[in-house]
Amino acid sequence: MLTRPSPVSVPASEQHWVDTVRELATGFRETVAADDAAARLPIDHLRALGATGLDNAFLPRAHGGEGLSYATLGTVVRTLAAAHPAVATVWLMHIGAAHALVTTSPEAAAAFFADELRAGKRFSNALSEPAGGNHFLASQQDADADGDGWTLTGRKLFVSGSEAADHLFLNARIDGAPAFFGVSIDDTISFPPIEETMGMRATRSRTILFERTPLLRSRLTGPPASGDANLITVGFAFLSIGIAESALDALTTTATRSRGGASLADASWVKQETGMAWVEVTAASLLAERTAWLADQRSVEAMPAATETKMLANEVAKKAAALAVRVGGGGGYLLTSPIQRIFRDAQAGALMAYSVPFSSEVVGGWALGA
């Protein structure tokens, strides 16, 4: 895909992590179609990422990590998403949950979760609820008081990579207010049969049931430190950007294929619409990089910028994938074509909280109120 230099770059001291991920992503790309067809969690790929030390490197230095930049986070997610979107999604959820628990838990719990991450244990986010909708951070489920702590009976939805998880970042309502906990998988937690989705099937996103699951006061998290931006919120847009870039790559491969000496790339409408798609993907990329830059500056503007960027990137990915379908024609619908999978994967970002309609309303309110 055509590229241009960007004013936001990965720090030179962190570039080796990006190089490592790019090398691994080449191998991940080889299994993306099979993993999607089988709805198989790419756990070997996820473990390969962890084995490099990358997961631990994203922890703050105070907890034994390297405190890698948000610029590096975005580049890693974007690279993975272009090769294997399910790997990118589950990895982002994993490192985001682990980072949140390590940085907001009481000292003993934070040390425990940091050690668990270094040991190769897996983390997932259990936040979405049947009645939660777009307000997934404001739990609708009340935890019951139990001694010095609480217990939770209920369910969480769309928990990616949960079947391989050892620990969960989970929310519940305590005394009418939202609260967040670190919860280790035990026999009070069960997994009903998975309800497969059309797109992003290899994330194995599924429901989890809780039956008087202990919520320990010692694992009740606090608010993030001032200036800390959530890794998942910043990384979300880069998922869609990576998928959009893979759509443009698939489109280019199809359009430039010679058919009796001519190709679709010679058609004016293909050039025109590809040009607009490329500019839109580039614009979304620059907004995402600005968000990462703001997060690295510890600016309070980072999280609002992430909301703006996510909704644009989500829509741009859908448009790029739809164009790839038009250019691919009937061949793009065949299981042997990557276009049909990319098109399905491209829909996922707009559905992930906060959804595009919800984000648009919020951002519109900001703009009108300014």
C-alpha positions in Angstrom: 0.0 0.0 0.0 1.1 3.5 -0.8 2.6 5.2 2.3 3.8 8.7 3.3 6.0 9.8 6.2 4.2 10.8 9.4 5.2 13.4 12.0 4.5 10.9 14.8 7.1 8.1 15.0 8.1 5.2 17.3 11.0 6.2 19.6 14.2 4.8 18.3 14.8 2.9 21.5 11.5 1.0 21.0 11.8 0.3 17.3 13.2 -3.2 17.9 9.8 -4.2 19.4 8.0 -3.0 16.2 10.5 -5.0 14.1 9.9 -8.1 16.2 6.1 -7.8 15.8 6.4 -7.2 12.0 8.5 -10.4 11.7 6.0 -12.4 13.8 3.0 -10.9 11.9 4.3 -12.4 8.6 3.7 -15.9 10.1 0.4 -14.9 11.7 -0.9 -13.9 8.3 -0.4 -17.4 7.0 -3.1 -18.8 9.4 -5.6 -15.9 9.4 -8.0 -17.6 6.9 -7.9 -21.0 8.6 -8.3 -19.5 12.1 -11.3 -17.5 10.9 -12.9 -20.5 9.1 -12.5 -22.7 12.2 -13.4 -19.9 14.7 -10.2 -20.9 16.4 -8.5 -18.7 19.0 -4.9 -18.1 17.7 -3.4 -18.9 21.2 -0.1 -20.0 19.8 0.4 -16.6 18.1 -0.6 -14.8 21.3 1.8 -16.8 23.3 4.6 -16.1 20.8 4.0 -12.4 21.3 4.2 -12.8 25.1 7.4 -14.9 24.8 9.2 -12.0 23.2 8.7 -10.0 26.4 6.5 -7.5 24.6 3.6 -7.9 27.1 5.7 -7.1 30.1 7.4 -4.2 28.3 4.2 -2.3 28.2 4.0 -2.3 32.0 5.4 0.8 33.8 9.0 0.7 34.9 7.8 0.8 38.5 6.3 -2.6 37.9 9.2 -4.2 36.1 8.3 -3.1 32.5 9.7 -0.6 30.1 6.8 1.8 29.9 6.6 1.6 26.1 5.0 4.5 24.4 1.5 4.8 23.0 3.1 5.4 19.6 4.6 2.0 19.8 1.3 0.5 21.1 -0.5 2.0 18.0 2.1 0.7 15.6 2.0 -2.8 17.1 -1.8 -3.0 17.0 -2.0 -1.6 13.5 0.7 -4.1 12.3 -1.1 -7.1 13.9 -4.5 -6.0 12.6 -3.3 -5.8 9.1 -2.1 -9.4 9.3 -4.5 -11.1 11.7 -7.2 -8.9 13.2 -8.2 -11.5 15.8 -4.7 -11.6 17.2 -4.6 -7.8 17.3 -8.0 -7.6 19.1 -7.4 -10.3 21.7 -3.8 -9.1 22.4 -5.1 -5.5 22.9 -7.8 -6.7 25.3 -5.2 -8.8 27.1 -2.5 -6.2 27.6 -5.2 -3.5 28.3 -6.7 -5.6 31.1 -3.3 -6.5 32.6 -2.1 -2.9 32.4 -5.2 -1.6 34.1 -5.0 -4.1 36.9 -1.3 -3.5 37.5 -1.6 0.3 37.5 -4.9 0.8 39.5 -4.8 -2.1 42.0 -3.6 -1.9 45.6 0.2 -2.6 45.9 0.0 -6.3 46.7 -2.5 -7.1 44.0 -0.6 -5.0 41.5 2.6 -6.9 42.2 0.6 -10.2 41.9 -0.9 -9.3 38.5 2.5 -8.0 37.2 4.1 -11.3 38.2 1.3 -13.3 36.5 1.8 -11.3 33.3 5.5 -12.1 33.3 4.7 -15.7 33.9 2.7 -15.8 30.7 -0.8 -15.8 32.2 -3.7 -14.4 30.1 -6.0 -11.5 30.9 -9.4 -10.6 29.5 -12.0 -7.8 30.0 -15.4 -8.7 31.4 -17.3 -5.4 31.2 -20.2 -5.7 28.8 -23.6 -6.7 30.2 -27.0 -7.7 28.8 -28.5 -4.4 29.9 -25.4 -2.3 29.6 -25.5 -1.3 25.9 -23.1 1.5 25.2 -22.8 2.3 28.9 -20.6 -0.7 29.4 -18.5 1.0 32.0 -21.5 1.7 34.2 -22.4 -1.7 35.4 -26.1 -2.6 35.9 -25.3 -5.7 38.0 -25.3 -5.3 41.8 -22.7 -7.2 43.8 -23.9 -8.7 47.1 -22.0 -7.9 50.3 -20.2 -10.9 51.7 -18.0 -10.4 54.7 -15.3 -7.9 53.9 -15.9 -8.2 50.2 -18.7 -9.0 47.7 -19.9 -11.7 45.4 -21.3 -11.4 41.9 -24.0 -13.5 40.2 -24.8 -12.6 36.6 -23.2 -12.6 33.2 -20.8 -10.7 31.0 -21.0 -10.6 27.2 -18.5 -10.4 24.3 -15.4 -11.4 26.4 -12.7 -11.9 23.7 -10.1 -14.6 24.4 -11.9 -15.6 27.6 -11.5 -19.3 27.3 -7.7 -18.9 27.6 -7.9 -16.3 30.4 -6.5 -16.7 33.8 -7.7 -13.3 35.2 -10.4 -10.9 34.4 -10.7 -7.1 34.7 -14.4 -7.0 35.8 -16.9 -4.3 36.8 -19.9 -4.5 39.1 -22.1 -2.0 41.0 -21.2 -1.5 44.7 -23.7 0.5 46.7 -25.1 2.0 43.5 -21.7 3.0 42.1 -19.5 1.4 39.5 -16.5 -0.5 40.8 -13.7 -2.5 39.1 -11.9 -5.6 40.3 -9.3 -8.1 39.4 -10.9 -11.6 39.4 -9.1 -14.9 38.9 -10.9 -17.7 37.0 -12.3 -20.3 39.5 -15.1 -22.8 39.7 -17.7 -20.1 40.2 -17.2 -19.0 36.6 -18.5 -21.0 33.7 -18.7 -20.7 29.9 -21.9 -21.6 28.1 -21.7 -22.7 24.5 -20.3 -20.0 22.3 -22.6 -18.0 20.0 -20.5 -17.5 17.0 -20.5 -14.2 15.2 -20.2 -13.5 11.4 -17.0 -11.5 11.7 -13.8 -11.5 13.8 -14.7 -15.2 14.6 -11.2 -16.1 15.9 -11.5 -13.8 18.9 -13.9 -16.4 20.3 -15.9 -13.6 21.9 -18.4 -15.2 24.2 -20.6 -15.0 27.3 -19.3 -15.8 30.9 -21.6 -16.8 33.7 -20.8 -15.9 37.4 -22.4 -17.7 40.3 -21.4 -16.0 43.6 -18.0 -15.2 42.3 -15.8 -13.6 45.0 -15.0 -9.9 44.5 -12.2 -9.3 47.0 -11.7 -5.9 48.6 -8.0 -6.4 48.2 -8.5 -6.5 44.4 -10.8 -3.5 44.2 -9.1 -1.1 41.9 -8.8 2.7 42.2 -9.0 5.4 39.5 -6.2 5.7 37.0 -3.5 8.2 37.7 -3.9 11.7 36.3 -2.8 11.7 32.7 -2.9 8.0 32.3 -4.7 7.0 29.0 -6.4 3.6 28.7 -4.4 1.4 26.4 -7.5 -0.2 24.8 -9.2 3.2 24.2 -6.1 4.5 22.5 -5.5 1.3 20.6 -9.0 0.8 19.3 -8.7 3.0 16.2 -5.5 1.3 15.1 -7.4 -2.0 14.9 -9.7 -0.6 12.2 -6.8 1.2 10.5 -4.9 -2.1 10.1 -8.0 -3.8 8.7 -8.6 -0.9 6.3 -5.0 -1.2 5.1 -5.4 -4.9 4.5 -8.6 -4.1 2.5 -6.6 -1.7 0.3 -3.9 -4.3 -0.2 -6.5 -6.9 -1.2 -8.2 -4.4 -3.5 -4.9 -3.6 -5.2 -4.0 -7.2 -5.7 -7.4 -7.8 -7.4 -7.4 -4.6 -9.5 -3.9 -5.0 -10.9 -4.4 -8.6 -11.9 -4.0 -8.8 -15.7 -7.0 -10.0 -17.7 -6.1 -10.3 -21.3 -3.6 -7.5 -21.1 -5.9 -5.1 -19.2 -6.8 -4.7 -15.6 -9.4 -3.1 -13.4 -6.7 -0.7 -12.2 -7.0 1.0 -15.6 -10.6 1.9 -15.0 -11.3 5.5 -14.0 -13.8 4.7 -11.3 -11.4 2.3 -9.6 -8.6 4.9 -9.6 -11.0 7.6 -8.3 -12.5 5.6 -5.5 -9.2 4.0 -4.5 -7.7 7.4 -4.3 -10.4 8.7 -2.0 -10.2 5.5 0.1 -6.4 5.9 0.5 -6.7 9.5 1.6 -9.4 8.6 4.1 -7.3 5.8 5.6 -4.4 8.2 5.8 -6.5 10.8 7.5 -7.7 8.3 10.1 -4.1 7.2 10.6 -3.0 10.7 11.3 -5.8 11.2 13.8 -4.9 8.0 15.6 -1.2 9.0 15.7 -2.2 12.3 17.2 -4.2 10.5 19.9 -1.1 8.4 20.7 1.0 11.5 20.8 -1.4 13.2 23.2 -1.3 10.1 25.4 2.5 10.1 25.4 2.3 13.8 26.5 0.0 12.7 29.3 -2.6 15.2 28.0 -6.1 15.2 29.3 -7.1 15.6 25.6 -6.0 12.1 24.8 -9.2 10.2 25.8 -11.6 12.6 24.0 -9.4 12.5 20.9 -9.5 8.7 21.1 -13.3 8.7 20.9 -13.2 11.0 17.8 -10.6 8.9 16.2 -12.2 5.5 16.8 -15.5 6.4 15.1 -13.7 7.8 12.0 -11.4 4.8 11.8 -14.3 2.4 12.2 -16.2 4.0 9.3 -13.2 4.3 7.1 -12.4 0.6 7.5 -16.0 -0.3 6.5 -15.8 1.9 3.4 -12.4 0.5 2.3 -13.7 -3.1 2.8 -16.9 -2.3 0.9 -14.8 -0.9 -2.0 -12.7 -4.0 -2.0 -15.9 -6.1 -2.4 -17.0 -3.9 -5.4 -13.6 -4.3 -7.1 -13.4 -8.0 -6.3 -16.8 -8.6 -7.7 -18.2 -12.1 -7.3 -14.8 -13.5 -6.7 -14.6 -11.5 -3.5 -17.4 -13.6 -2.0 -15.5 -16.8 -2.4 -14.1 -18.4 0.7 -10.8 -18.5 -1.0 -10.7 -14.7 -1.2 -9.4 -12.7 1.7 -11.9 -9.9 0.8 -15.0 -11.7 2.3 -13.2 -12.1 5.6 -11.8 -8.5 5.6 -15.3 -7.2 4.9 -16.7 -9.1 7.9 -13.8 -8.1 10.2 -14.2 -4.4 9.2 -17.7 -4.3 10.7 -16.5 -5.2 14.2 -14.9 -2.0 15.3 -18.0 0.1 14.8 -19.9 -2.3 17.0 -17.4 -2.4 19.8 -18.1 0.1 22.6 -18.3 2.9 22.3 -20.2 2.3 19.1 -20.1 4.8 16.2 -23.6 6.1 16.8 -22.9 6.7 20.5 -19.5 8.3 19.9 -21.0 10.5 17.1 -23.6 11.8 19.5 -21.0 12.5 22.2 -18.6 14.2 19.8 -21.4 16.2 18.2 -22.4 17.5 21.7 -18.8 18.6 22.2 -18.7 20.4 18.9 -22.1 22.1 19.4 -21.2 23.0 22.9 -17.9 24.5 22.1 
